[in-house]
Amino acid sequence: MQLLDGKLTSEQIKAEIAEQVNIIKASGGKVPHLAAILVGNDGASETYVNNKVLDCRQVGFESTLIRLDADVSEAELLSRIDALNKDKDIDGFIVQVPLPKHIDETRVTLAIDPMKDVDGFSPASVGRMTLGMPTFISATPHGIMELLARYKIETAGKHCVVVGRSSIVGTPMSILMSRNSNPGNATVTLVHSRTPDMAAICRSADILIVAIGKPNFINESMVKDGAVVVDVGITRVEDSTRPSGFRLVGDVDFDAVKGKCSFITPVPGGVGPMTRAALLMNTLKAQSMQLQK
Ligand code: GUN
């Protein structure tokens, strides 16, 4: 078994991006600038957004964090988005989800200019991805594709099983893996909560990508010998022995299945850091797209 080391790979990507920033600076160009809107004080969202700001600092990007109260009106949030759409200094921005219940996430996603949609959540971005056109691919699927590419995982002609059909991970992942591209060209099965005998389908996977947010859901009996396993889950599970009071647990029972896999992502240190690196890749791309406008 070999680890698909997302931490190490993301550090390599960040070093490459930092180098690009140095080149931009040396030629008098504009440093990429990412903005993030965070509504409310959800603990996990705060951590994610703070990490995004730290990542920007690490590679030399500019960043702006806009914090709004949990009871901010939808109209106020939409007007902040409109301001970012128009702000020439901002190359790309994200609105961290989940949002408070009184705010319509779809309306928010639709309000983001697709040219600045570095999360790749907008219908325009998803449509372009589906058609194989240049676009922003949302950070987690993008990060996973990059990880598979850098480890030269053979995907063409393989059976890829994606567990979970969320619009930000499972669904785009299934499309990307089936596209005529490398990585890609896999025969894809997408399974979900209504799939009968999910275990048997998982057991037939050469590449198993799991994104359902259920700690340790995938056990040894669901993994084929020699499979490549990508674990997207990062659930916070209470752990009083940790200073934080919790630990992060993946959707795959790592210790139970690692002996059967050819490659597997750890949690933490697998998909998470690749997601963060992918947002930086998208922001760099956004900056070059603004130049071409
Ligand atoms: N919440 C969980 N993951 C993400 C992400 O990639 N982008 C945004 N905007 N919110 C998230």
Residues whose N, C-alpha, C, O or C-beta is under 5 A from the ligand:
A	BS01	GUN	I94 V95 Q96 V97 P98 D119 A139
